[in-house]
């Protein structure tokens, strides 16, 4: 018995993944099949560069310069895994969504389905691919919210701690402002500002102690920090003689603060189908998929590292981790 036997098992797993998923699905949902599915993606990076599916792409682990794979996980409304799929590392989130629509309709034989995906997943192009009997629940991006505010589809005063709903052209928008999240954003913003001010003081003191030091070099370092923490829209650095100070654009800051803690959920489900509270809760259920990824990648099952190179064995490795998570879930 050696590693070749294990490689052989991985080859078999990849060949039979669909059959295994189908049988598990039928066994779990004998009496009633789910009609709501949660879907999200994550990535897993490589230290090496020989894996057949690895490519450079948007790295969710914050590992720059590392190749990766993209993993899609489809679960029921409780977060129990139904299917997983591995994509090349440069695959964008929305490009993975069509596979899930086909999978649910063709393999699992479910015709009337509600898909729940985040704001980066289910966009206009993905919505157009849904059948007339399919529904979606997703969220709007900040620019989309600002656009609808300008068009007066809904107003700022509707964002409150309590859930509010607006219907426009057959689309339902569920609005809320999370006061806890609002406070977190404000504290984070002030923390970034404090870090910039601290660096200004440090560079001012350095220039005072080193007459030959260049002002432009110090100013550039401060500007780099402002850009890095992404507060350049409302913060700038001002130099006078050999000292630095922070300038705040209050008008721009108020524009940014306006939507702190605000979010808008979008769906084509009718009021007769489901209440606005249920829509809100269903979207928040995506946290179950995030929990699954966290368990699969770090806290328990350690999807990384992936010590295989072939595409089929990489898929089998990820699927094995999903099967292990099913046990952990139970």
RAWO-V550402 format. One record per helix or strand of 3 or more residues. SS is the DSSP state (~ for helix, > for strand). FROM is the first residue (numbers start at 1). TO is the last residue. If there is no record, write none. Layout:
# RAWO-V550402
{{SS | FROM | TO} {SS | FROM | TO}}
This chain:
# RAWO-V550402
{{~ | 3 | 28} {> | 36 | 45} {> | 68 | 76} {> | 81 | 88} {~ | 93 | 107} {> | 114 | 116} {~ | 124 | 128} {> | 135 | 139} {~ | 142 | 150} {~ | 156 | 158} {> | 164 | 168} {> | 171 | 177} {~ | 179 | 209} {~ | 215 | 228} {> | 235 | 240} {> | 243 | 248} {~ | 250 | 257} {> | 262 | 267} {~ | 276 | 284} {~ | 286 | 299} {~ | 311 | 329}}
